[in-house]
Structure formats: structure tokens, C-alpha cells
């Protein structure tokens, strides 16, 4: 802990707030805050800014993680597990390159700290421009239909006997029923080329609208779903967008008057390829 004697009061108070001062100097700052109204005002603004930055940082940590990042980390782990080891005779093994995650995490940590400090500064500046009597409210990220879909998938993907509402053997009824219920005409995608077997369908409510859920199973017994609902019209088809909700991966797009998403395990490298196949056949 270094002394801040002789530095501007803002610097000293910031170090005091972080607990980065020697005990004697902490006591000195206590006395200043007890006697100096201006110092107390600056301290309250710094404290408010710190809280603002902490909340902004927490929100950043709750944002969906890109699927490519998750897969790269898991691939790096696999590389560590599969790396050749010395035999009984101590045969030398060529050094393997360090996995990509070793380069990533320092950068990610630096970026996170930078964002955190930016939040602190932003909070301080905001407090300069408004009444500090009331707390700053940080609006939560709005919930979307994809959040509902991810929640449904997490529940139904674990079902065995009750995986679907209508079985795959009744395909004609599924198309007629879900088209009428959602207002979205569609064809059942044949995903046998993606090693996926159609299991059946369900009707859900996502984003306050009726949504269709078509369920498929792969050879490893993992469950994938195609979900769609009616939405504001767009010209043509939007690009595929990847996102993640914890262990659930989603690849979504819009086409015409409907929004679509393919859902599956977040680490599955074929999720985008499946979505591409669906977007051209549904």
C-alpha cells in the first residue's frame, strides 16, 4: 500500500474507497471526511460511480457468451486431455503449442477491468449531472422470445416419455395444427442428412405469442429443436445470429413474417450448419 500524500483529494478518496491506503492515512481520510463537506460530496460521488461500475460489470458477465468462444475453450480442454504424455521409458515428446485459451484469458481479464473502470467513471460523471439523493436505476436487459425458447428447451430436452405433444407419426396433423396455431406456413425439414431424427412437436408460448417447437434427436441422444413464431415482416432473410443461454445454444434468423431459431447443446459445432439446412427447407 502506497501513500497518496500530496495527491489531489479525488485520487486519495478513490484509494481510500478501494482500501489501498496505509492504516495511518486511512485514519487521516476519516478525519477529513468528518470535517470537510466538499470532500464528503466528492467521496459520495466516487462511491456512487463505483457502485454503478460494479452493476454494469455484473450485467456484462450475464450477457450471452458467443458460441464460438465456448467451443474454442472446450476444444482447448480436449487438447489438454488428449496431449501425449511421457511413456514408461521416458521417451521425449515434442512440445505442443499452448492452447488458445492461455492467450485469451489475460486479454479477457484486461478487457473486463477496462469496462469496469469505464463504468466507475461513467457513474461519477452521471452523478455530477443529477441529484444524488436518489439511486441510479440500471434497467435490466429486456427478455426476448429466445429466452422463453431456451427455458422450454432446457425442460423438454430432459423428457423421455413426454418429449413431444404430437408424435412424428402424425406429420400431416403437425403441419396443419402448427401452421394454423402460429400463422406461419411451413414444411417439416428432413434433417436425416444432419443425422437428426424427427421425434414430434409441441405448441409453446414465447414472447406472448404461439410458437411451434419441432423436436429432433441425434445419435448421441441429444435433443435439438426448431422453433418459430409470427413476427414483423422483413424483406428476404436476415443473417444467422448465434447466441447462448448457459448450456443452450441458439441460432436465429427472420424470414418473411416469421422468426426462427434452431436450439441445441451450446458446444455442438454443427448447430450453425443445422440452422443453415433448416433455413433453406422450412
C-alpha positions in Angstrom: 0.0 0.0 0.0 1.5 3.4 -1.1 0.8 6.8 0.4 -1.2 9.3 -1.6 0.1 12.3 0.4 0.3 15.4 -1.8 -2.0 14.0 -4.5 -5.4 15.5 -5.4 -8.2 14.7 -3.0 -10.1 12.7 -5.7 -7.1 10.4 -6.0 -6.8 10.0 -2.3 -10.5 9.3 -1.8 -10.5 6.8 -4.6 -7.6 4.9 -3.0 -9.4 5.2 0.4 -12.6 3.7 -1.2 -10.6 0.8 -2.5 -8.9 0.2 0.8 -5.5 0.8 -0.8 -4.0 3.1 1.9 -1.8 2.6 4.9 -3.8 2.5 8.2 -2.5 5.9 9.3 -3.6 7.5 6.1 -7.0 5.8 6.3 -7.5 7.4 9.7 -6.4 10.8 8.2 -9.0 10.5 5.5 -11.6 9.6 8.1 -11.0 12.9 9.8 -11.1 14.8 6.5 -14.5 13.3 5.7 -15.8 14.1 9.2 -14.8 17.8 8.9 -14.9 18.7 5.1 -18.3 18.9 3.4 -16.7 19.2 -0.1 -14.6 16.1 0.5 -17.7 14.2 1.6 -19.5 15.3 -1.5 -16.7 14.1 -3.8 -16.5 10.8 -1.8 -20.2 10.1 -2.2 -19.9 10.7 -6.0 -16.9 8.3 -6.2 -18.8 5.8 -4.2 -21.9 6.1 -6.4 -19.7 5.7 -9.5 -18.1 2.6 -8.1 -21.5 1.0 -7.5 -22.6 1.9 -11.0 -19.5 0.3 -12.5 -19.9 -2.8 -10.4 -23.5 -3.2 -11.6 -22.5 -2.6 -15.2 -19.7 -5.2 -14.9 -22.2 -7.7 -13.4 -24.6 -7.2 -16.3 -21.7 -7.7 -18.7 -21.0 -11.1 -17.1 -24.6 -12.1 -17.5 -24.6 -11.4 -21.3 -24.8 -14.5 -23.5 -21.4 -15.9 -24.4 -20.6 -16.4 -28.1 -20.9 -20.0 -29.1 -17.5 -19.9 -30.9 -15.8 -18.9 -27.6 -17.4 -21.8 -25.7 -16.4 -24.3 -28.4 -12.8 -23.0 -28.5 -12.5 -23.3 -24.7 -13.9 -26.9 -24.8 -11.6 -27.8 -27.7 -8.6 -26.4 -25.8 -9.6 -28.6 -22.8 -9.9 -31.6 -25.1 -6.4 -30.8 -26.5 -5.0 -30.8 -22.9 -6.7 -34.1 -22.1 -5.5 -35.8 -25.3 -2.0 -34.4 -25.2 0.7 -37.2 -25.4 2.5 -37.9 -22.2 5.9 -39.5 -21.4 5.9 -43.2 -21.6 7.5 -45.6 -19.0 10.9 -45.3 -20.7 10.7 -41.5 -20.7 10.6 -41.2 -24.5 10.7 -37.4 -25.2 7.6 -35.9 -26.6 7.5 -32.9 -28.9 6.2 -29.8 -27.1 2.7 -28.9 -28.2 1.6 -25.3 -28.7 -0.1 -23.7 -25.8 -3.9 -23.8 -26.2 -5.6 -20.7 -27.5 -7.3 -20.1 -24.1 -4.0 -19.2 -22.5 -3.7 -16.2 -24.8 -7.4 -15.4 -24.4 -7.9 -15.1 -20.7 -5.4 -12.3 -20.0 -6.9 -10.3 -22.8 -10.4 -11.0 -21.5 -9.4 -10.0 -18.0 -7.9 -6.8 -19.2 -11.0 -6.0 -21.2 -13.2 -6.8 -18.3 -11.2 -4.5 -16.0 -11.3 -1.7 -18.6 -15.1 -2.0 -18.9 -15.4 -2.0 -15.1 -13.3 1.2 -14.8 -15.3 2.8 -17.6 -18.4 2.1 -15.5 -16.9 3.7 -12.5 -16.0 6.8 -14.5 -19.4 6.9 -16.1 -21.1 6.7 -12.7 -19.0 9.5 -11.4 -19.8 11.7 -14.4 -23.5 10.9 -14.2 -23.6 11.8 -10.5 -22.1 15.2 -11.4 -25.2 15.9 -13.6 -28.1 14.8 -11.4 -29.4 14.8 -7.9 -27.5 12.3 -5.7 -30.4 11.9 -3.3 -32.0 9.2 -5.4 -30.2 6.0 -6.6 -29.3 5.5 -10.2 -31.5 2.8 -11.7 -29.9 0.4 -14.3 -32.6 -1.1 -16.5 -32.4 -4.9 -16.9 -31.9 -6.2 -20.3 -35.4 -6.9 -21.8 -36.4 -10.5 -22.0 -37.0 -11.8 -25.5 -38.8 -14.8 -27.1 -35.5 -16.6 -27.3 -35.2 -16.6 -23.5 -38.6 -18.3 -23.3 -37.5 -20.8 -26.0 -34.3 -21.6 -24.1 -36.2 -22.2 -20.9 -38.6 -24.6 -22.7 -35.8 -26.5 -24.3 -34.0 -26.9 -21.1 -37.1 -28.6 -19.6 -38.4 -30.7 -22.6 -34.9 -31.9 -23.7 -34.8 -33.9 -20.4 -38.1 -35.6 -21.0 -38.3 -39.2 -22.3 -41.8 -40.4 -22.4 -43.3 -36.9 -22.7 -40.8 -35.3 -25.0 -43.4 -34.3 -27.6 -47.1 -33.4 -27.6 -47.8 -34.9 -31.0 -45.5 -37.8 -32.3 -43.7 -37.8 -35.6 -46.0 -40.5 -36.9 -48.7 -37.8 -37.3 -46.8 -35.4 -39.5 -49.7 -34.2 -41.6 -51.6 -33.1 -38.5 -48.5 -31.4 -37.0 -48.1 -29.2 -40.1 -51.8 -28.3 -40.3 -52.1 -27.8 -36.5 -49.0 -25.6 -36.0 -49.5 -23.6 -39.2 -53.0 -22.7 -38.1 -51.9 -22.0 -34.5 -48.9 -19.8 -35.2 -50.0 -18.3 -38.5 -46.7 -19.4 -40.1 -47.0 -21.9 -43.0 -44.0 -24.3 -43.1 -42.7 -27.7 -44.3 -41.2 -30.3 -41.9 -37.4 -30.2 -42.5 -35.8 -33.5 -43.3 -32.6 -33.4 -41.3 -31.6 -37.0 -41.8 -28.5 -35.6 -43.7 -27.6 -34.0 -40.4 -28.0 -37.3 -38.5 -31.1 -36.0 -36.8 -34.4 -38.0 -36.4 -37.7 -36.2 -36.2 -39.5 -37.0 -32.9 -42.6 -34.8 -33.0 -43.8 -31.4 -32.0 -45.3 -29.1 -29.3 -47.1 -25.8 -29.2 -45.5 -23.2 -26.9 -46.0 -19.6 -25.9 -42.9 -17.4 -26.4 -42.8 -13.6 -26.2 -46.6 -13.7 -25.6 -47.2 -15.4 -29.0 -48.0 -19.0 -30.0 -44.7 -20.7 -31.1 -44.1 -24.0 -32.8 -41.4 -26.5 -31.5 -40.2 -29.3 -33.7 -38.0 -31.8 -31.9 -35.2 -33.9 -33.3 -32.8 -36.4 -31.7 -29.2 -37.2 -32.8 -27.3 -40.5 -32.5 -25.9 -39.4 -29.1 -29.4 -38.9 -27.7 -29.0 -35.1 -27.7 -32.2 -33.1 -28.4 -32.4 -30.3 -31.0 -35.4 -28.1 -31.7 -36.7 -25.8 -34.5 -38.9 -23.1 -33.1 -40.8 -20.3 -34.9 -43.5 -17.7 -34.4 -45.1 -14.9 -36.4 -43.2 -11.6 -36.3 -42.9 -8.2 -38.0 -42.2 -8.8 -41.7 -38.7 -8.4 -43.2 -37.6 -8.4 -46.8 -35.9 -11.6 -47.7 -34.0 -13.4 -44.9 -31.7 -12.0 -42.2 -28.3 -13.4 -41.5 -28.0 -16.2 -38.9 -27.2 -14.9 -35.4 -25.7 -17.1 -32.7 -26.3 -16.7 -29.0 -26.2 -18.7 -25.9 -28.2 -19.1 -22.7 -25.9 -21.0 -20.3 -25.7 -24.5 -21.8 -28.2 -23.9 -24.6 -27.0 -22.7 -28.0 -29.4 -20.8 -30.3 -29.0 -19.8 -34.0 -31.8 -17.4 -35.0 -33.0 -15.5 -38.1 -36.0 -13.9 -39.6 -37.6 -14.6 -42.9 -40.8 -13.0 -44.3 -43.3 -12.7 -41.5 -41.7 -15.2 -39.1 -38.8 -15.5 -36.7 -37.0 -18.9 -36.5 -34.4 -20.4 -34.1 -32.6 -23.7 -34.0 -31.8 -24.8 -30.4 -29.3 -27.4 -29.1 -26.3 -28.0 -26.9 -24.2 -24.9 -26.9 -20.9 -26.8 -27.5 -22.2 -28.7 -30.6 -20.1 -27.5 -33.6 -22.9 -28.5 -36.1 -25.5 -26.1 -34.7 -25.0 -23.4 -37.3 -24.8 -26.0 -40.1 -28.2 -27.4 -39.0 -29.7 -23.9 -38.9 -28.5 -23.3 -42.5 -30.1 -26.5 -43.6 -33.4 -25.6 -41.8 -33.4 -22.0 -43.2 -33.4 -23.3 -46.8 -36.0 -26.1 -46.3 -38.6 -25.0 -43.8 
